[in-house]
Amino acid sequence: MFLHMPEQADQALAVLLKRLREERHVTQEQLAFDAGITASALSRIERGLNSPGWMTVKRIIEALDVTLIELATYLEGSCLSTGAQPAHDFLARCGKPPAP
């Protein structure tokens, strides 16, 4: 499923980033620090209130040990709309086990 509306893409990204962070048992504060952004900014991104720029997304996913290709592939899948597939399962299928 391709996300046509910017709002859908922003919300899907927000849900996925939060899910990835929580699956890694990382606090917002720690991820924000690792990504070089404020915890407040990360909170707004995860709630879909801010639309991050590409460099911010890149820093966040690098801190989560996820590639841009993995992120884009997951966002285009139908998993987010159904909630049926945890992010770590998807990443494991892509050959990248989740971080401990």
Secondary structure, 3 states (H helix, E strand, C coil): CCCCCHHHHHHHHHHHHHHHHHHCCCCHHHHHHHHCCCHHHHHHHHCCCCCCCHHHHHHHHHHCCCCHHHHHHHHHCCHHHHCCCCHHHHHHHCCCCCCC
